[in-house]
Amino acid sequence: MSNETAHAKFITTALLPKDYPTIRSKSGKILPEVAVVGRSNVGKSSLLNHLFQAKNLVKTSSTPGKTQALNFFSFNDEIAFADLPGYGYAKVPQATKKQWGPMMRSYLESRESLKVILFLLDIRRIPNEEDQKLMDWIAYQEKAVILVLTKGDKVNQSEQKANTDKIVNEFTAANLHHVLYSVPKSRGRKELLAMMREAIRDESQ
């Protein structure tokens, strides 16, 4: 792991915009927020715990699709994070699936402090229609996005390169910033933090 110290804390869980927290720094400034989106088995919780250098701050579940609300965190008195419900898991009841779309949309459309979206995708999977729709919608909203390719340890080096090219080419977004991430190999954390900070700086100007 990076030798940069990390201090992250859980703020709250919310379902509705009226319950979204205003997350401020110690000096009272509203923190820029990063939203984390991806399919329900992509490894969001593991990645966030690794990013935060916290073992169990973000609850992992052996059942994909378990997170059905937005979970908010603060990191280093510098960045707020919103962990959005994973999508696309077949065994989740249809009624629950129907709530996710509006929940994600209302957050992504109305959250003023939102600066950057981390779009997590398993490096072994080609983006499907749901992934494409979400990326198109993010582009339509003109939000800064970083594509985070998870589970980099599950493929060898030549597959990493070939799969990354394939995935990036599937999306129509121009100049798509992307990073390869592996929790077991502790790879990608430093790069992702630097990319987020740069994107936040660009969005704040």
C-alpha positions in Angstrom: 0.0 0.0 0.0 1.0 3.6 -0.4 2.7 5.0 2.7 0.4 8.0 2.7 -1.6 8.0 5.9 -5.4 7.6 5.5 -8.3 8.5 7.8 -11.7 7.5 6.6 -15.0 7.5 8.4 -18.5 6.3 7.7 -21.0 9.2 7.7 -24.5 7.9 7.0 -26.8 5.7 4.9 -29.5 7.5 2.8 -32.2 6.5 0.4 -33.8 9.9 -0.4 -32.2 13.2 -1.4 -33.6 14.9 1.7 -31.5 12.5 3.8 -28.2 13.1 1.9 -25.6 14.6 4.3 -23.7 17.8 3.8 -20.2 16.6 4.4 -17.8 19.4 5.4 -14.1 19.6 6.2 -13.0 20.7 9.7 -12.7 24.2 8.4 -16.4 24.1 7.3 -15.9 23.8 3.6 -18.2 21.4 1.7 -16.0 18.5 0.6 -16.0 17.6 -3.1 -17.7 14.2 -3.6 -16.8 11.1 -5.6 -19.5 8.7 -6.5 -18.7 5.0 -6.9 -20.8 3.0 -9.3 -20.6 -0.5 -10.8 -22.2 -3.9 -11.1 -23.0 -5.6 -7.8 -20.2 -8.2 -8.0 -17.4 -5.9 -9.2 -15.7 -5.5 -5.8 -16.7 -2.0 -4.8 -16.5 -2.6 -1.0 -13.1 -4.3 -1.2 -11.7 -1.5 -3.4 -13.1 1.2 -1.1 -11.7 -0.5 2.0 -8.3 -0.7 0.3 -8.5 2.9 -0.9 -9.4 4.0 2.7 -6.8 1.7 4.2 -9.5 0.4 6.5 -10.3 -3.2 7.0 -14.0 -3.4 7.4 -15.3 0.2 7.1 -17.2 -0.6 4.0 -19.3 -3.7 4.6 -18.6 -6.5 2.1 -21.3 -9.0 1.5 -21.1 -12.5 0.1 -24.4 -11.8 -1.5 -24.1 -9.4 -4.5 -26.8 -6.8 -4.6 -27.0 -6.5 -0.8 -26.2 -2.8 -0.7 -29.6 -1.1 -1.5 -29.0 2.4 -0.3 -26.3 5.1 -0.7 -23.5 5.0 1.9 -21.5 8.2 2.5 -17.9 8.4 3.8 -15.3 11.1 4.3 -11.6 10.6 3.5 -8.7 12.5 5.0 -10.9 15.6 5.6 -10.4 16.1 1.8 -12.9 14.1 -0.2 -16.4 12.7 0.4 -17.4 9.4 -1.1 -20.9 8.1 -2.0 -21.0 4.3 -2.5 -24.1 3.7 -4.8 -26.0 0.4 -4.9 -24.6 -2.1 -7.3 -26.7 -2.9 -10.4 -27.3 -5.9 -12.6 -27.5 -8.8 -10.2 -30.1 -11.3 -11.4 -31.3 -12.6 -8.0 -32.4 -9.2 -6.6 -36.2 -8.8 -6.5 -37.6 -6.9 -9.5 -39.2 -4.3 -7.2 -35.8 -3.5 -5.6 -34.2 -3.3 -9.1 -36.8 -0.8 -10.1 -35.9 1.5 -7.1 -32.2 1.5 -8.0 -32.5 3.4 -11.3 -34.5 6.4 -9.8 -32.3 6.4 -6.7 -29.1 6.6 -8.7 -30.5 9.1 -11.1 -31.8 11.4 -8.4 -28.4 11.3 -6.6 -26.3 11.8 -9.8 -28.6 14.6 -11.1 -29.1 16.6 -7.9 -25.9 16.3 -5.9 -24.2 19.6 -6.2 -21.0 18.5 -4.4 -20.5 15.6 -6.8 -17.4 16.2 -8.9 -16.2 12.8 -10.1 -17.7 9.3 -10.8 -15.6 6.2 -10.4 -17.1 3.6 -12.8 -15.9 0.2 -11.7 -15.8 -2.7 -14.2 -14.3 -6.2 -13.8 -11.4 -6.4 -16.3 -12.5 -9.9 -17.3 -15.9 -8.6 -18.6 -16.8 -6.7 -21.7 -19.3 -3.9 -21.0 -22.9 -5.0 -21.5 -25.9 -2.9 -22.4 -26.5 -1.7 -18.8 -22.9 -0.6 -18.5 -23.1 1.2 -21.8 -26.3 3.0 -20.8 -24.9 4.1 -17.5 -21.7 5.5 -19.2 -23.8 7.3 -21.9 -26.0 8.8 -19.2 -22.9 10.0 -17.2 -21.5 11.5 -20.4 -24.9 13.2 -21.1 -24.7 14.7 -17.6 -21.2 16.0 -18.4 -19.7 14.4 -15.2 -16.0 13.7 -14.9 -15.6 9.9 -15.0 -12.7 7.5 -14.2 -13.0 3.9 -15.4 -11.5 1.6 -12.7 -10.8 -1.9 -14.0 -11.0 -4.1 -10.9 -9.7 -7.6 -10.3 -6.4 -7.0 -12.2 -4.8 -9.9 -10.4 -7.2 -12.4 -12.1 -5.6 -12.0 -15.5 -2.0 -12.1 -16.7 -0.1 -9.1 -18.1 -0.9 -9.6 -21.8 -4.6 -10.2 -21.0 -4.6 -7.0 -18.9 -3.5 -5.0 -21.9 -5.7 -6.7 -24.4 -8.8 -6.6 -22.1 -8.2 -2.9 -21.2 -8.0 -1.9 -24.9 -11.2 -3.9 -25.6 -13.2 -2.4 -22.8 -12.1 1.2 -23.4 -12.9 0.8 -27.1 -16.4 -0.5 -26.3 -17.3 2.9 -24.7 -17.9 5.9 -27.0 -16.6 8.4 -24.5 -13.5 10.2 -25.8 -10.3 10.3 -23.7 -11.6 8.0 -21.1 -9.3 8.0 -18.1 -8.8 4.6 -16.7 -6.7 2.7 -14.1 -6.1 -0.9 -13.4 -6.8 -1.9 -9.8 -5.9 -5.0 -7.8 -6.7 -5.2 -4.0 -4.7 -8.5 -3.3 -1.6 -7.1 -5.2 -2.1 -3.6 -3.7 -2.0 -2.0 -7.2 -3.7 1.1 -8.4 -4.3 3.0 -5.2 -1.7 5.7 -5.6 -2.6 6.2 -9.3 -6.4 6.4 -8.5 -5.9 8.9 -5.7 -3.8 11.1 -8.0 -6.4 10.9 -10.8 -9.3 11.7 -8.5 -7.4 14.8 -7.1 -6.6 16.0 -10.5 -10.2 15.5 -11.7 -11.6 17.3 -8.7 -9.2 20.2 -9.3 -10.3 20.4 -13.0 -14.0 20.3 -12.0 -13.6 23.0 -9.3 -12.0 25.5 -11.6 
